Amino acid sequence: MVEIFQTNLTNGRAAQKLLEQLSHLFPEYRMNFDLEDCDNILRVESVKHSVEVIPIIEAVQGYGHYIAVLPD
């Protein structure tokens, strides 16, 4: 299962730092940023179960960034 989020991150260093923080909070997910995309997407993948959207949104917002689920 994969969820795609729009973010306001444009800086590679800030994105990398956020990925490190999120990886500690959500070790069961594989995550990466595509800052070349116009939506500065965060891609979150889980191989075992569905991705829990609300905790990810709350965590990213807690670090002071904008995040929203991109519609299918």
C-alpha positions in Angstrom: 0.0 0.0 0.0 1.3 3.5 -1.0 0.1 6.9 0.1 1.2 10.1 -1.6 1.3 13.4 0.2 1.7 17.0 -0.9 4.1 19.0 1.2 5.7 22.4 1.4 9.2 21.2 1.6 11.5 22.4 -1.1 14.9 22.1 0.6 16.7 18.8 0.3 18.4 19.1 3.7 15.1 19.8 5.5 13.4 16.9 3.7 16.3 14.5 4.7 16.1 15.6 8.3 12.3 15.1 8.3 12.7 11.6 6.8 15.1 10.7 9.6 12.7 11.9 12.2 9.7 10.1 10.5 11.8 6.9 10.1 12.2 6.8 13.9 8.5 7.3 14.5 7.4 4.9 11.7 10.0 2.2 11.2 7.5 0.0 9.4 7.2 2.4 6.5 9.5 3.1 3.6 9.5 6.9 2.8 11.0 9.2 0.3 10.6 12.7 -1.1 10.3 13.8 -4.7 11.1 17.5 -4.5 11.3 17.7 -8.3 7.5 17.1 -8.4 5.4 20.3 -8.4 3.7 19.0 -5.2 6.9 18.2 -3.4 5.6 14.8 -2.6 6.3 12.5 0.3 5.7 8.9 -0.7 5.0 6.4 2.1 4.9 2.7 1.4 4.0 -0.2 3.7 4.4 -3.8 2.5 2.5 -5.4 5.3 -0.6 -3.2 5.9 -2.2 0.0 4.9 -0.5 3.3 5.7 -1.9 5.2 8.7 -2.5 8.6 7.2 -3.5 10.6 10.3 -0.4 9.9 12.4 1.9 10.8 9.5 0.0 14.1 8.9 0.1 14.9 12.6 3.8 14.2 12.9 4.8 16.3 9.8 2.6 19.2 11.1 4.2 18.8 14.5 7.5 19.6 12.8 6.0 22.7 11.4 5.4 21.6 7.8 2.3 21.6 5.5 1.1 18.1 4.4 -2.0 16.8 2.7 -3.0 13.6 1.1 -3.0 13.8 -2.7 -6.3 12.5 -4.2 -6.1 9.4 -6.3 
